Amino acid sequence: MNIEKTIQSHIAAALKAEFDVEENNIVLQSTKKEFEGTYTFVVFPYVKALRKSPVELGNAIGNYLIANSGVVSAFNVVQGFLNISIADSAWVDLFTGIFKDKTFGQLPDKNETVMVEYSSPNTNKPLHLGHLRNNFLGFSVAQILAANGYKVVKANLVNDRGIHICKSMLAYQKFGNGETPESSGMKGDHLVGKYYVEFDKHYKVEIKALQEKGLSEDDAKKQAPLLIEAQEMLLKWENNDPETIALWEKMNEWVFAGFGLTYEKMGVSFDKIYRESNTYLLGKKFVEEGLKSGVFFQKEDNSVWIDLTDEGLDQKLVLRKDGTSVYITQDLGTAELKYNDFKMSKSVYVVGNEQDYHFEVLFKTIKKLGRPYAEGLFHLSYGMVDLPSGKMKSREGTVVDADDLMQEMTDTARERTLELGKTEGFAKAEADELYDTLAMGALKYFLLKVDPKKRMLFNPEESIDFQGHTGPFIQYTHARICSILRKAHEQGITGKTTDYSVLQESEREVIYLLSQYPQVLADAGRELSPALISFYVYDLAKAYNRFYNEVNIFNETDTNAQQFRIAFSGVVGETIQKAMSLLGIKVPSRM
């Protein structure tokens, strides 16, 4: 039963019956908190044409709804606003439909494939706070699209080649003394990242020395011996020099092992991993095609360009004069490879907003080349994450490491939980699992509740609060519901929805929110916004807590009311679990 659609159709019927007006687009709003009612219909647009006062119009439609709809119990008219109250029997029928629907929270199969590409790390350093937002956002969007009925491919394009990788390799070669993750006790990605920082430290010393000899800063940066050696190493790599390739493979192996542990802790996964070392040459055939078709043009120095001035952009290099690829070239090839692999109707790139221009150029170039997947490309651009201490710089080693931050969150969750006595009677393994669940719930929720486009400030202390707009508050609500269901089971109380029709206001509010879940899910899928799910599940948890504080389930003498409230609690718990899983967040059954 869809109460909203029922009311919309009867308002249309009322306008036809009472005023001979054909209206196919009836819009309802949620009634403001200060007025009684659930839905509001604005009658102002009809006042002038019908020459009726707003009150006359509102009363006529309201009386028609009570007489004919079967779902409206009362109404009130405030100026030009018709506020509509729903009959308790209609709310119970609505809830019964949700209770019996085993697929509630999963929209019908769309028979389409969507790729969501996220993470995109570099193999010269460990993952950091910015990667956390990227991974959580990408994984959540993939979950939301799957719940919207799409077949989803979660992809990761790893940047495992280029000058920055050679910087770590060269520094390790010069200063590493053969240390390994085993001998150093460091995760492989941290060990390699250490040498990226080491390269920069020595590089700066060389720049300073050259400047003291009279070179400008720009010339010193270009002529520093370390940089020249790194560039030579890159050429060796591109020419498949065995010694260089062996070092590259060894260090990459360390990094991928480290990434694997971090991804496991994050709770994210991938269906397909692409590596730039395998894709960076693929785009060259597009350059040949584009030159033949006139999409690209060649300059006198043999470099190849695309002119996007008619698109409000400028000219963009797609192949250097020496015939080597630039980023846009390899992205053209990778886009084709991904489409050939999966034939997806939509491809979502989860990449920070500093790459907005790059993706605008890429997508317009692909469109000009007439590729069949051009219309389905989308850049999910997100803002950077700052800490109260300020911006991060990986070259200087001031990055907030993802592993360290996740561990700090777990330690904080342990302290807070022990302070509140929420793990009394827990075995150590069970308690440790709870601390981890709460920590990751706090971290993910805090990063996902903010609109992706906005730059944000992450406050670890604020995120792990058990009260307020946080992940742990919602997780605790779920644990509370599980406790109620366990107690009901012990007392032999089953959840039923029949023979109960006198609802509390808090019950109406929760049923209304439950009924909105499919629409929120569809909106989140359309807008690729986990923030919509985040706010929804918080509102649902908050409304349920209001119900819990106002209604004592186990002291209820009316058996039908008690059974209804157990069923009601069960559906809320399931919906919280489903919504939180879309955010990649686990919910505990006990706290």
N, C-alpha and C positions, 0 to 999 in steps of 0.2 A: 504494500500500500504506500502510495506517495501522497502525503497530506498536502504538500505544497502544490502539486499539479492538480489535485482535486479542487483545492480552493481557487486556483487560477481558472480552471474550466468553469466553475460555478460563478465566478465574478463576471466572466465573459457572457455567461448565460443570463445573469442578472442585468447587465447593460443592454442586452438584446431584448429581454422580456419587459423591462421597466422603461427603457428609453429608446428602443429600436436602434441601438448603436452596435455596429459590428466591430469587435476588437479582438485581434488574434495575438496581441503581444502584451499580456498582463504581467507586470513586474511586481514582485513582492519584496519587501525589505524586512529585516529583523526589527521587531518592536524595540524602541528605546527602553532602557532599564526602568526609567521613572514612570512608565505607563504600563497598564495591565495588557497582556496579550503576547502572542508569539510572532505573528506576522502583521505587517502594516501595508495597506494599499493606499496610495496617494491619489485622491480624487480631483485635485486642483486642475489637471489638464482637461477635464470634461466640463468644468463649471461654466465657462464662457459659451461654448457651443450649445449646451443644454439649458442655459439660463436658469440654473438651479443653484441654490446656496450649497456650499461644501457640506453643511450639516444635513440638508435634505438628501443630497446624493449619498452620503455615507450611511445614513439611516436606512435608505431604500435598499442599498446593496447588502447591508448587514442583516436586515430582516429577511431578505431573500436567502442569504446563506444559512441562517438558522432554520428556515423552513425547508430548504431543499438539499443542502450539502451532506448532511449526516455526520459531519465532522466538527462543525462550529458550535460552541456552547454559549458564547457571549461575544459582544463587541462593544466598543466605545468609539466615539468620534471626537477628535480633538482638532479643531479648526478643519484643515483639509486632509486629515489623516484618519483613515479607518483602521483601528487596531483590533485584531481578530484573535479571540481565545479559542483554543482547541478543546474538544470534549475529551475527558479522560478515557472513555472507551476507545476513541480513535488513537490516542497515544498507546494504549495497551495493544491494540491491533497492530499498530506500526512496530512496536517492540517485538511482538510475537513473530512477525515476519522476519525480523532481523535474527531473532533467537533460533528460528528454524532454518535459516539460510546458511548452509555449510560453506558457501563460497563468499560469504560477506567479507569484503576487504580485498577481493580479487575481481578486477573488471574483465569482461569477455575478451577472448583471444582476438587480436587484431591481424594475425597472419602476416606480420611484418617484422623484419629484423632491424634492430638499431645497434650501432656500435657506440660505446662510450669509452673514449681513450683518456686515461688519467695516470697520474704518478710521474711519468716521464723523467726519471732521475738521471743524473750524470754519474758515471762510474769513477769519478775522481774525488768523491766526498760522500759522507753519510747523509741520510735524510734529516731534514730540519723542520722547525715549526711550520714554515710555509708549506712543506710537503704534507704535513698532517692535514691542513685544510684541504689541499688538493685531493689527497687520497680519500678522506672522509666524504668530500663532496662528490667525487666521481663514483665511489662505491654506492653512496646513497641514491644518486640519480639513477644508477643502473637498477637498484632494487625497486625504486618507484616506477620506472618504466616497465619492469617485469610485472609488477602488480597492476599496471595499466593494460596488460595483455600483449606486450611486445616480447619477441624473442630477443634477448639482449646478449651482446658479445662485449665482455669487459677486456679492453686492450691496454697494453703498456708499451710505449715506444721508448726504449732505453738509449740514451745518448752515450755510446761506449767508444766513440772515436773523436779525433780532433785535437787541436793544440792543447786544450785544457787537460785532456787525458795524458798527453805526452809530458806535461809539466810535472804531474805526480810521478810518472814513470822515471823521468830524468832525475828528479830529486831523490827517489828511492835508490836509483842506481848509484848516485854519488854519495848519499849520506846514510843509506839504510843499513849498511853492514850486514846484509843478509837476514835481517829480522823477519819473522813471520807472525801471523796471528797466534800461532801456538807458543812461540818463544816469547812474544811480547805480552800475551794474555789479553790482547785487544781483539775486538770484532774486526773482521777483515775490512769492512767499509770505513771504520774509524782509523785503521792503520793507514790505508791509502789516503784518506783525508788529511792525516797528519803530514804526509809528504807534499800535499798540495799547499798547505800552509807553509811548510818548510821551503818550498820553491819560492814562494812570494817573499819570504824573509830574506833569503840570499839575493834574490833578484833586486830588491830595494837597495841592498848594500852596494851592488854593482852599479845601479843607476846613480846613486849618490857619488860614488868614486868617479864615474865618467863626467858628472856635472862639475865636480871639483877640478877636472882637467879642462873645463871650458865648454863642454857640450851643452846644448839646450836640453831641457827635460825631455822633449819629444824625441830628439836624436838619441839621447842616452837610453831611453826605453827601447828604441829599435835596435841599438847597437850593443846592448848588454849581452855578454857571452852566453849566459844561461838561456836567454830567449832564442838566440841564434841556434844553440844546440837543440832546444826543444823543437824548433822548426825543422832542423835537419832530421830529428828523430821521426817527425810526422812524415817526411818524405820517405824515410826508410820503411815506415809502416805501410805507406801507400804502395811501395815497391816490393812488399812482402819479404823484407829482410828477416831471415829466420830467427836471429837473436832478438830483434825488436818484437816480433810477433810472439815469441815464447814468453818474454817479460809481460807483454800486454795481456796474454791469455792467463798467465799466473795471477796477475794483480786483479784482473776482471773476475776470476774465479773467487778470490777472497771477497770482493765487493758483493757479488751475487749471493754468496753464502750469508753475508751480513745483512743484506737487504731482506733475504728470506725470513730471518728471525724477526726483523722489524715489522715486516708485513704481517707475520703471524700474530705478533703482539697487537698490531693495529686492528686485526680482524678484517683485513681486506684481501681480495684474491683477484686473479686474472684468468681469462680463458685463453688469451693469446698474447705472447710477448714478442714484439718486433725489436730488432737491434739495428741501430743506424749503420753499423759496420756492414750489414747485409743489404741495406736499402739506399745508401747514399749515392750510388751510381745509377739508380733506376730512372731518375728524372731526365737523364740526358736524351732519351729518345723523344721526350716531349719537346725538347729544344729543336730537334731536327724537324719534327712534325710542325711545330709552331712557325719555324722559319719558312717552310714550304707553303703553309696556308696564309702567311702574312700576319699572323698574330704576334710574332716576334720579329725583331729587326736586328741587323748586325751593324756595329759601328766599325770605323776604319781600323781600330786596334784589334778587331775580331771578337770583342766581347759582344754578348747577345743580351738584348733588352726587350721589355714589353712597355708599351706606352699606355698608361692608364689615366691620362689627363682628361679624357672624355668621361671618366668615372669619378672625377673630382680628386684624383690622386696625382702621382707624378710618374716619371719613367723609373722602371725597376730592373736592376741587373738580374738576369737568370743564369748566366754562364760567364765566368771570368775570361779574360783575353787569353789566358794560358790553357783554357778548356776545362778548368776545374769547376766543380759544383759549388753553389752557395746554398744556404739553408732552404730557400724557396724551391730550388731545383730538386733536392732530395724529398721535400714534402710533396711535390707533385707526383713523384714516383711512388712514394709510400701510400698516398691516397689511392692511386690506381691499384696497387698491390692489395690493399685492404678490401677494396670493392671487388676485385677478382676473387678474393678468398671467401667473402661472405655475402656479396650482393645485397648489402643493407640499403634500406630506403632512407635512412638518416644516419649521419655520423657526427657525434658530439665530441668536440675537443675541449677538455677541461684544462685550461691554461690561464695563468695570471694575466691581469689586464695590461701589463707592460708589453704584451705581445699583440695587443688589439690591431695595430697597424699591419703587422706581419700577416695576420689571418685575413684581414680585409683584402690585402693584395693577393694572397693565396687563393681565396675563394673566387675573386673576380677573374683571376688568371685561368682557373679551372673552368669557369663559366665561358670565357672567351674561347677556350680550347674545345668547347662543346662536349665535355664529358657527361655521360648519362647520370652521374651521381651529383652533379654540380648544385642542384637545388636543395639537396638534403644535407648540406654541410652547415654546421653550426658551431660557433665558438662560445662555449660557456665561460665567459670572462669573469674572474673573481678578483676581489681586492686583496691586498697584502694583509698579513697579520703582524701586529706590533705587540711587544710586551711593554709593561710600564717603564722598563729600562731603555727602550728605544729600538732603532732599526738594527738589522743583522747584516754582517758582511762576512761571507764565507772565506775570502782570501785571507782575512786578518784573524781568522779563527774565533770570531765573536758570534758565530751562529748558535742559536738555541737548538741543541741537538735533540732530535725526536726521541731517541732512546732514553736520554737523560730526563727529558720532560715527562715521558710516560712513567718512568720509575718514580720521579718526584710526586706525580699525581697518585700513584699507588701508595707511596709512603704517607701522603697527606690523608688519603682515604682511610688508611689503617688507623692513624691517630684520631681522626674525627669519629670513626665508628667505635673505637674502644672507649673514647670519652663518653659517648652516648649509650654505651652498653648494648649495642645492637647485635653483638655476636656471642652473647652468653649461651653456653651449652653447645657451641660449634666446635667440631674437630678442627685441628690446625689447617688441614687441606681445604676444608669447606670455608673456613674464615679467609684464607689466602685467596681463594677463588672469588669470594664476595668483594674483597678489597680491590681486586683487579677489575671486576665487573663495574663497581661504583666509579673507580678512577677513569676507566675508558668511557663510561656513560657520561660522566661529568665533562670530560674533554670533548667528546664528539658533540654532545648536545650544545655546549657553549659555542663551538665553532660553526655548527649547522643552523642554529636558531637565527643567525644574522643573515640577511639577504646576501646572496653570493657576491653581488656587485659591489657591496660596501667594504671599504677598508675597515679593519676592526682591531680593537685592543683586547688581547686575551689576558684575563686576570685569573690565574690558577686558584687563588684563595676563594674568590667569589663563585667560581664554577662548581665547587664541590659542596656547597651549602645544601643541607637537607630541607631547607624551607626556601620558598621563592621560586623564581623561574629557572630551575636547574634540572639537569638529568637525574641526580639522586632523589629529588622530590618525587619525580614521576616513578622512578624505580621503587621507592619506598611505598608509594600508593599501590603498585602492583603486588608487592610483598604482603601488604595489608589485606588485599582482596584474596590472595592465596590462603592467608591465615583464616579468613572468614569461611572460605570454601572447605578447608580442612575441618574446621569446627562443625560446619553443617553436616559434613559426611559422617563425622564421629557421632553426631546426634541423630543421624538418619533422616535429615531434612533434604528433600530433593528439590531441584529447581523446576518450577512450573509457571506457566503464565495465564492459566485459565481462572475464571471466577474471581477476578480482582479488578476493580475499576475505579477505586477512589485513591487517586495519586496525591503524593506530597508535591509541592512546587519543585523541590530539588530533584525529584524523580522525573518530572516533566522536562526539566532543563537537561538532564543527562540523556534522556531518550531523544530529545531534539538534537543534541550534539552527536549521538550515535548515528542518527539518520543522515547527518551531514557528511559522514566519513567518505562515502563513495565520491561525492562531489569534490571534497577537498583532495582526495587522491587523484581525481581526473585533472583538477587545477594544477596540482604539483607536477604531474606528468607533462602537462602542456607548457608550463612555465619553467620546467626543470629546476624547481625550487624546493629543497628539503625544508626550508624555513617555514613553508606553509604546513607541512606535517608536524614540525616542531611546535608551532603555536597551537595547532589543533590538539595534539596529545596533552599538552600542558593544560589547556582549557578543560579537556575531558577529565584529567586527574583532579584538577581543582574543583570541578563541579561534583565529582564523586565524593571528594573529601567533605564537601559541604553536606551532601546527603548522609554520609557516615556520621558526621557530628550531630545531625538533627534527628536521625532515625535509629532506634536501637533494634537491630534485626532480631536478636535472640530473646529479647523480652516481649516481642510481639505476640499477642494472644490470638490474633486472627491467622489461622494456618495458611489460608490462601495468600494473604499479604506476605507472610514469611517466605513461602515458597517462591512467590514472584520476586522478592528481593534477593534471594539466592541466585535465581536465574539471571536477574538484572546485574548482579555483581559479577557473575561469571562472564557475561558478554562484555562488560566494561573491561575486565581483566584481559580477555582475549584481544579486544580492540587495542588496548594499550600495548600489549605484546606485539601485535602486528605492526602498529604504527612505529614503535621503537625499532623493530627489526628493519624497517625501511630506512632508518637512520644508521643502521649497523650497530645498534645498541642492544645488549642483552638485558633482560630484566630478571632479578632474583625472585625466587618463590618464597624465600625466608630471610628475615632480617631481625 
